[in-house]
C-alpha cells in the first residue's frame, strides 16, 4: 500500500500541474480572443485620410421658418409678430437665410469620386468636402438613389486623392469586428470600434432593406461614412440609428457593400440607376396560405398582380403563382425578390421558377428596366377607367354595355356614352336629354367612353368656353342624331 502510494503521487502531481497550466492558459487565451484587436491605430491612420466631412448649405426663405405662434390678446410680442406678418403679406420678405448641415463620406477613386448618403446632401445648394489634411474642395452631385439612400459626388483635385476600396459584406458574420470613421456631431475624424450585432435587418426604410446592424458607435453626422472590416475594406455605409435621445445606444445600421456597389457603379457610369424589373406586385406567403398554394412551408413571393405589358405578363407569369426561385437563387421570403431582381442587369434573360397549382414551372423572362416600369405603372394608375361611370353636366353616363343595349334598344354599331340618369332642373333636363340617349361626340371629339365627355368638358372650360356641343343619338327618335348645346357654367 505505501509502495503504491509512492507510485501514484508523482503521477497525480504531474497531472495536476499540467491541468493547472492548461487552465491558466485557457484563462489567458479567452479574454484575448474576446477583446479583439490589441489596437486599430495603424488601421485607422491608414484609412482616415480617405474619410471626409460633407458640409452642405441650403437657402431657406422666411416662409420656411418656424410658424408664428398664436399669442394671447395683449401680449407684448403681438405688435412684433403682426409687423412681421404684414411684411410677408406685402411680399417684402427678408434675404433668404442659409441653413448648414454636416455629414460624412469617403473617397473611392483617386480622381475624386466620393460616396455619401442621399439624405446628407438632399436639397443642398452648395456641397463642400473637407479632408483631414485641411483641404476643402467644392463638390458636384453625380447622382442619387433615394431607394437605398446613396449619393455620389465628384471633386477636382490637382493631385491623386487617398481612397479606400469596397470589400465583400456577404462574408461578414455576426460577431466580426468592424470600425466606423466619420464626423459625428461635427467632430471630424472620429473612430469607433464594435462588432456586427446582426445581419439582414429590415427597418422599413425602403424596398431593398438588408442592413448590417452594429454596436460600433454611430451618431448624427456619421451618416454617409464607411464601416470597415479589419482588413481595411469598406463593408458598409453608415446610414441610420435607433435612439430615443439622438445619440448612440449601440444600435446602428449600415448599407451593406453588396447592395451599395452596383448602385454606385451605375450612378458613376450613368448618373442614375438602371435596375432590373419583373413587373409583379407581390405579397408574403403566410402560414395559412401554404397548403392551398401547394407549398411545404412558407417561402417564396406570392404574385398578387402583374403589370399589363410588363416582362412578367409577357412571359406568362400569373396572379396566384408563387415565385420560389429567381435566376438560380432561392427566394426564402417575399423581400428577397425585389432586391435580387433589382441587382440583375436590365435585359438579362432569367429563369423564374414558380409554384402553380402544386406544380413547379420554369418560366423564362427577359427583365425590363425598373425606372421605365415605374413610369408605365404611374401612367396606368393615372389613366382614366373607360369602364367607370361619370357624373357630368347633370348627367350620369355609363359605358355602352350589352345589358344597356338591350334595355334601351341601342344598335350594335353604336358607340359612345349612355345617359342613365338626368338630374332634375339641370341644363341636360332643360334640353330634354333622357336615359337611353347616347352621346357619340362631345365638343367635336369622338366619344368612346364616359370619361371622354368629362375630359372634353374640362378642356373647354380651360379654354374659357361657355358651352359644349354634343352629338346625341336620341332614344325617343329611334337613335337619330341631334346636335345639342349645353351650358358649361
Buried (B, 14 or more C-beta within 10 A) or exposed (E): EEEEEEEEEEEEEEEEEEEEEEEEEEEEEEEEEEEBEEEBEEBBEEBBBBBBBBBBEBBEEEEEEEEEEEEEEEEEEEEEBEEBEEEBEEEEBEEBEEBEBBBBBBBBBEEBBBBBBBBBBBEBEBBBBBBBEEEEBEBEBBBBBEBBBBBBBBBEBEEEBBBBEBBEBEEBEEEBBBBBBBBBEEEBBBBBBBBBBEBEBEEEBBEBBBBBBBBBBBBBBBBBBBBBBBEBBBBBBBBBBEBEEEEBEBBBBBBBBBBBBBBBEBBBEEEEBBBBBBBBBBEEBEEEBBEEBEBEEBBBBBBEBBBEEBBBBBBBBBEBBBBBBBBEEEBEBBBBBBBBBBBBEBEEEBEBBBBBEEEEEEBEBEBBBBEEBEEBBEEEEEEEEEEEBBEBBBBBBBBBEEEBBEEBEBEEEBBBBBBBBBEEEBBBBEBEBBBBBBBBBBBEEEBEBBBBBBBBBEBBEEEEBEEBBBBBBBBEEEBEEEEBEBEBE
